[in-house]
């Protein structure tokens, strides 16, 4: 059984999609959910699914405590879902090529520090692009620069707001993140 941790900073809709997808899977278990934010919606999702959750601070993450906690819970893979903090090098080394992130644009466009959530969708809208999408990538020491594992695009030529773009991209995220994560984990 492969044990997976989800780290999230926000509402947790992608975490919910992953939890639903892997519920009942005999090979992959979402065993723990962690967040750096006290009021993150992902805690409610974890509680409803009966999954252990915990909060940690940036200091705990940077000091090595988060890595120690993940290892003590025998976590094999880490999936990021709207997690906004930079992953420190000890965790990157401890989970080399076993940390995935989902980004709400077609990287390398609209990535990097500060490019998350509506910031990304507004940048896509301002660029005048007719398409957006998602990127699933391995996590590296730099924001949104890890090896790209998968991308999917969606036509946004008729979207009139960043919120419409966000809605289209989120639907893609929920469709593809669980399936791509499963393929990577079970490979």
N, C-alpha and C positions, 0 to 999 in steps of 0.2 A: 504494500500500500504506500503510495506516494503522498506525503503530507505537505499541504500547501498553506502558506500564509498569505492573506490579502492585507495590503497596507493602503489606506485611503485617508483623505483629508476632508471629504465633503459628504454629500448626500448618499453616495454609495449605490447609485443605480447600476453601474457596471459590476460592482461587488455582488449585488443581488442577482444579476444575470448569471454570474459565475457560480454562485451558490446554488441557484436553481438548476443550472445545467449539470453540475457535478453531484447533486443529491442522488443517492442511490448508486453511484458509480463504485464498482468494486475495486478499482485500481487507483483512483484519485480521491483524496479526502481534503476538503477545505477545513483545516483543523483549528485555525485561529485567525482572528481579524484584529488588526491594530490600527490606531490612529493617533496622530499628534494633536488632534483637536478634541477638546472635552465634549463639545456639543455636536460632533459629527453624526449625521444621520445614519452612517454605516453601523453604528452601535445598535440602533433599533433593528436593522436588517439582520445582524448577527444574532441578536437575542431571539427574534422570531424564529430563526432557523435552528436555534439551540447550539450555536457555535460560540465557543469561548472568545471573549474580546478583551482588549486591554488598551490603555492609553499610555503614551510615553512622550517625553519632552524631547526637544531638539538636543539638549545637553545629554540626555540618556542615550540618544541615538549616536551622537558624536563621540561619546566616551567609551563605546564598546558594549554598553549594557544591552542595547537592543539586539546586537548579534548574539550575545550570550543567552538572552531570553529565547531567541529563535532556535538556537542550537539545543537549548535545554528542552524545548518542546518538540525536538526531532523534526523540524521543518526541513523539507527537501527543496522546495521551490518557493519563490516570492513573486506574487503578482501585484503590480501597482495599479490602483484604480483612482485616478484623480489625486494622487499623492503629490504634494507640492514641495516637499523638502528634497534637497540633493542627497543622494545616497552616499554615505561615506565609504572610503576605500576599503575598510575592514570588512564591511558587508559585501561589497563588490567582489572581494577576493574570496570570502567565505562561501559565496553563492555564484561563483564564476560561471557565466553563461546560463544561469538559472534564475534570473530576475527579468521579468517582462514588464513593459509599460505600454499603455495605449495612449496615443496622442490624437487629438481631434482635428488634424489636418494632414495633408500629404507632405510629409517631411521630404526634403529639408526646408520647404517653405513654411513660414509661420511657426517656427520652433525656437527654443532657447529660453533663457531666464525670463520669467514674467509672462510667457506665452502659455496660458492655460485658460480653460473655460471660455467665457464670453470674450476675453481679450483676443483669443485666436479667431473666433468667428467674426468679430468686428474687423480684424486685420484682413481676413479672407474677403469679406464684403468690400472693404475699402480698396482692395487690390483690383477689383473688377473682374475677378476670375469667374468662369462659368462652371467650375467644378470645385468641389472640396472632397473631403473623405477622412479616412482614418489611417493611422500608421501604428502597427504593433512592432515594437523594437526591443532588442536587448538593451539593458541599462548599462551605461558606461559612466565614466567620471564627469562627463559634460552633459548638461541638459539636452535631451533629444538628439544625441549624436551616436547612440549605439547602433549596432548592425540592424538594418531593417529586415524583419522577418516576413511582414505581410502588409499590403496596402489595398484598400478598396476605395473607389471614388463614387461620387454621386453628383448628378447634374443639379446645379443651383442657379441656373440662368433665370429662372422665374421667381427666385426668392427676393423678397423686398426688405428683409430685415435679418440682422444677425441671429435673432431668435429662430427664424425659419430655418436658417442654415444649421443652427445647433440641433434642432429637432431632427432634421434629415440625417445628420452625422451620428447622432445618438442612436438612431434606429440601426444604422450600420454597425456601430460599436457593439450593441447587444446581440446582433446577429453573428458577428465574426469573432469577437474576443474569446468567448468560451471555446469555440471550435479550434481556433489557432492555438490557444493555450493547451488544450488537450493534445493536439498533435505534437507540440513541442515537449510536453511533459512525458508523453508515452513513447516518444521516439527513442 
